[in-house]
Amino acid sequence: PRPRPRPRPRPRTRREYPGDQGGGVDHTVWYNPMAGELRDTPLPMVTGGFLCEEMGLGKTVEMCALVLANPYTPQASAAGRARPRRGGYERRTTRSTLVVCPQVLLGQWQAEIRKCSGDVLKVYVHHGEAASRKPGRDLSPLETADIVLTTYEMLQRESPWPPRDRALLRMHWWRLVLDESQRVPKPANARSAMSNIAKACEELGRTHTWCMSGTPVSSVVDELLGQLIVLGVEPYCSRGDNGDAFWEREVSARWKARDPEALEVVHDLLGQIMMRHSKEQTIGAAGGQRAKIISLPEKHEEVVPAQPQPQPQPQPQPQPPTP
């Protein structure tokens, strides 16, 4: 069953009276109903979330529609810049949506964007020679494109460069999209390659953030942590080494202890920030009947035997005559 929606965190005010002298001081605290906590400071508003449609239901098409439906506005971008982000570098504002995907999906993204929008959306691919390290490089393509496509491999390649040479880090993006976001798990250790990618994603300046994946978690709930860190969903992304250990205390430890309420905590969280539909999901229809949310052609499977091709054998090189 779908989790019950809960209200957004709201401020609560109490008035304290010191001694018998009257007067007092107003103290505002913020109550987070999902976490069941009162905090001295408000939690940051997350704009974005998880887009986790089942495979084949058009996550890429939905994201292209979002790019067209919610274009860049200077006011909203300025509000996004005011949020604290790691890195602390001076960034140039861009109207672009940055899409980070595995290298093998670059061509698919380009094809889907052309299919959905024709020539309406301008696309720039930041990968390979186009993304080589050059002092004083021209950043205008990153500022004028509607969508900039790059790869996790490119983020890993740029991670050891100084900030002035990391073109992606020097921009404040209108929107950041991580395709196949399960590739950004909880960092295993400070020297792992995935930790470098997770840190690079977290440092990118942006106003909106989306994690796209049909399988954001497989079997271990800790696989969500890296993605929550990028999304900035507090206090759930507060780790033991960088915060108040909320995740370890309220989620990870209870999950490992098989606490029956641990699953409810995760459901409550994902019910607020995730959109997911399945091919079997139904909606109400005329006459009180139920109908599938989408009608897809019947699936046909065919096994095609592949004949291995003989590999050419290297020809022996003639040996030079001995003197």
C-alpha positions in Angstrom: 0.0 0.0 0.0 1.0 3.6 -0.7 2.3 5.5 2.4 -0.1 8.1 3.9 1.0 11.6 2.9 2.2 13.6 5.9 2.2 17.4 6.3 5.3 19.5 5.5 7.5 20.5 8.4 6.0 23.6 9.9 7.2 26.1 12.6 6.0 25.9 16.2 6.5 28.8 18.6 6.8 28.8 22.3 7.1 31.8 24.7 9.4 31.6 27.6 9.1 33.8 30.7 12.3 34.2 32.7 11.5 34.2 36.4 8.5 36.3 37.6 9.6 39.5 35.8 7.2 39.1 32.9 8.2 39.9 29.4 9.9 37.0 27.6 11.6 36.0 24.4 10.0 34.4 21.4 11.7 31.1 20.3 10.7 29.5 17.1 11.4 25.8 16.5 10.6 23.7 13.5 8.8 20.4 13.7 9.5 17.7 11.2 6.6 15.2 11.4 8.5 12.5 9.3 11.4 12.5 11.7 9.4 13.3 14.8 11.9 16.0 15.8 12.0 19.7 16.8 14.9 21.7 15.4 16.3 25.2 16.0 16.7 25.9 12.3 14.3 25.1 9.4 15.2 22.3 7.1 16.1 23.4 3.6 13.3 23.0 1.0 14.2 20.2 -1.6 13.2 21.0 -5.1 13.3 17.8 -7.1 13.4 14.2 -5.9 13.4 10.7 -7.2 12.0 9.8 -10.6 11.8 6.0 -10.5 9.3 4.9 -13.1 9.4 1.3 -14.0 11.6 0.5 -17.0 9.8 1.3 -20.2 7.4 4.0 -18.8 9.4 6.9 -20.2 11.6 8.5 -17.5 13.7 10.2 -20.2 10.5 11.6 -21.9 9.2 12.9 -18.6 12.4 14.7 -17.9 12.4 16.3 -21.3 8.8 17.4 -20.7 9.9 18.9 -17.3 12.7 20.9 -19.1 10.2 22.4 -21.4 7.5 23.0 -18.8 9.7 24.6 -16.2 12.4 26.7 -17.9 15.1 28.8 -16.2 14.0 31.9 -14.3 16.5 34.3 -12.7 14.5 34.7 -9.5 14.3 30.9 -8.8 18.0 30.4 -9.8 19.1 33.1 -7.4 17.1 31.5 -4.6 18.9 28.2 -5.4 22.3 29.9 -5.2 21.5 31.0 -1.7 21.4 27.4 -0.4 24.6 26.1 1.1 26.6 23.9 -1.2 30.0 22.3 -0.7 32.9 23.7 -2.6 32.6 27.4 -2.0 33.8 28.4 -5.5 32.5 31.4 -7.5 30.1 30.0 -10.1 28.6 31.4 -13.3 24.8 31.1 -13.7 23.5 29.0 -16.6 20.0 28.2 -17.8 21.1 24.7 -18.6 19.9 21.3 -17.2 23.0 19.1 -16.6 22.3 15.4 -17.2 24.9 13.0 -15.8 24.6 9.5 -17.2 26.7 6.4 -18.0 28.7 6.8 -21.1 26.8 4.1 -22.9 23.5 6.1 -22.6 24.8 9.3 -24.2 23.5 8.3 -27.6 20.1 7.3 -26.2 19.7 10.6 -24.5 20.5 12.5 -27.7 18.0 10.4 -29.7 15.2 10.8 -27.1 15.7 14.6 -26.9 15.5 14.9 -30.7 12.4 12.6 -30.8 10.6 14.5 -28.1 11.5 18.1 -29.0 12.9 18.2 -32.5 15.1 21.3 -32.7 13.5 23.1 -29.8 16.0 22.0 -27.1 19.7 22.8 -27.8 22.0 20.0 -26.6 25.7 20.2 -25.8 27.7 17.0 -25.0 30.5 17.6 -22.5 32.6 14.5 -22.9 35.8 13.4 -24.6 37.8 15.9 -26.5 35.1 18.6 -26.0 35.7 18.4 -22.3 39.5 18.3 -22.3 41.4 20.3 -19.7 42.3 23.7 -21.3 43.2 26.8 -19.4 40.9 29.7 -20.1 38.5 27.5 -22.1 35.2 28.9 -23.5 32.3 28.2 -21.1 29.6 29.7 -23.3 28.3 26.4 -24.6 27.5 25.4 -21.0 25.7 28.6 -20.5 23.5 28.7 -23.6 22.5 25.1 -24.1 19.1 23.9 -22.8 20.6 20.5 -21.9 24.2 19.6 -21.2 25.0 15.9 -21.4 28.0 14.5 -19.5 29.0 11.2 -17.9 30.0 9.7 -14.5 33.3 8.9 -16.2 33.8 12.5 -16.9 33.1 13.5 -13.3 35.6 11.0 -12.1 38.2 12.2 -14.7 37.8 15.9 -13.5 37.7 15.2 -9.8 41.5 15.6 -9.2 41.7 18.8 -11.3 41.9 22.2 -9.5 38.5 24.0 -9.4 39.5 26.5 -12.1 39.9 23.7 -14.6 36.6 21.9 -13.7 34.1 23.4 -16.1 31.1 21.6 -14.6 32.0 22.8 -11.1 32.3 26.4 -12.2 28.6 26.6 -13.2 25.4 27.0 -11.2 23.0 24.8 -13.1 19.3 25.3 -13.3 18.7 21.6 -12.9 20.9 18.6 -12.2 19.7 15.1 -13.3 21.5 11.9 -12.3 20.5 9.1 -14.6 21.0 5.6 -13.2 21.5 7.4 -9.9 22.0 4.1 -8.1 25.6 4.5 -9.3 26.0 7.1 -6.5 25.8 4.9 -3.4 26.9 5.5 0.2 30.7 6.2 -0.1 32.6 3.1 1.0 35.8 4.9 1.8 37.5 8.1 1.0 39.7 6.7 -1.7 37.1 4.7 -3.7 36.3 5.8 -7.3 32.6 6.0 -6.5 33.3 8.2 -3.5 35.0 10.7 -5.9 31.9 10.6 -8.1 29.5 11.1 -5.1 31.5 14.0 -3.9 31.7 15.6 -7.3 27.9 15.3 -7.7 27.3 16.8 -4.3 29.6 19.8 -5.0 27.8 20.8 -8.3 25.9 24.0 -7.9 22.2 23.7 -8.9 18.7 24.9 -8.1 16.8 21.7 -8.7 18.0 18.1 -8.3 16.6 14.8 -9.7 17.7 11.2 -9.3 16.5 9.0 -12.1 16.5 5.2 -11.7 14.2 2.2 -12.2 16.1 0.5 -9.3 17.3 3.1 -6.8 17.9 0.4 -4.2 18.3 -3.3 -4.6 18.4 -5.0 -1.2 20.4 -2.7 1.3 18.7 0.4 2.5 22.1 2.2 2.8 22.2 2.3 -1.0 19.8 5.2 -0.8 22.2 7.4 1.3 24.5 8.6 -1.5 21.5 9.7 -3.5 19.9 11.4 -0.5 23.1 13.3 0.1 23.0 14.7 -3.5 19.3 15.6 -3.1 20.1 17.3 0.2 17.1 15.6 2.0 17.8 16.6 5.6 18.0 15.2 8.3 18.0 11.9 6.4 21.4 12.7 4.8 23.0 13.6 8.1 25.8 11.1 8.6 27.9 10.3 11.6 31.0 12.0 10.2 29.1 15.0 8.9 26.1 15.8 11.1 24.1 14.3 13.9 24.2 10.7 12.6 20.4 10.7 11.9 20.7 8.2 9.1 22.7 5.7 11.2 20.5 6.2 14.3 17.0 6.2 12.8 17.3 4.3 9.6 20.4 2.1 9.1 20.6 0.8 12.7 16.9 0.0 12.9 16.9 -1.7 9.6 19.9 -3.9 10.6 18.0 -4.7 13.9 15.0 -5.8 11.8 12.8 -3.2 13.6 9.3 -3.5 12.2 9.0 0.2 12.0 12.1 0.6 9.9 10.2 0.0 6.7 7.6 2.5 7.7 10.3 5.2 8.1 11.6 4.5 4.6 8.1 4.5 3.2 7.3 7.8 4.8 10.5 9.3 3.4 10.1 8.0 -0.2 6.4 8.8 -0.2 7.3 12.5 0.0 10.1 12.6 -2.5 9.6 9.8 -5.0 7.4 9.3 -8.1 7.0 5.8 -9.4 4.5 4.0 -11.5 4.4 0.4 -12.7 3.0 -1.2 -15.9 0.4 -3.0 -13.8 -0.8 0.0 -11.9 -4.5 0.9 -12.4 -6.7 4.0 -12.1 -10.5 4.5 -11.8 -12.4 4.4 -15.1 -16.0 4.9 -16.2 -18.6 2.6 -14.6 -16.5 2.0 -11.5 -14.0 -0.2 -13.4 -10.3 -0.1 -13.1 -8.0 0.5 -16.1 -4.3 0.3 -16.5 -2.5 3.6 -16.5 -0.9 2.8 -19.8 -1.6 0.4 -22.6 1.5 -1.1 -24.1 1.8 -3.5 -27.0 2.1 -7.2 -26.1 5.6 -8.3 -25.4 7.1 -10.9 -27.7 10.3 -12.7 -26.9 12.4 -14.6 -29.4 15.6 -16.5 -29.0 18.0 -15.9 -31.8 21.1 -18.2 -31.8 24.3 -16.4 -32.4 27.0 -18.2 -34.3 30.5 -17.3 -33.1 32.7 -15.9 -35.8 36.2 -17.4 -36.1 38.9 -15.0 -34.9 41.6 -14.3 -37.5 44.9 -15.8 -36.3 47.9 -13.4 -36.3 50.4 -14.2 -39.0 53.9 -15.0 -38.0 56.3 -12.2 -38.7 59.3 -13.1 -40.8 62.5 -13.1 -38.8 65.4 -11.0 -40.2 68.4 -13.1 -41.4 71.2 -13.4 -38.9 74.4 -11.7 -40.0 
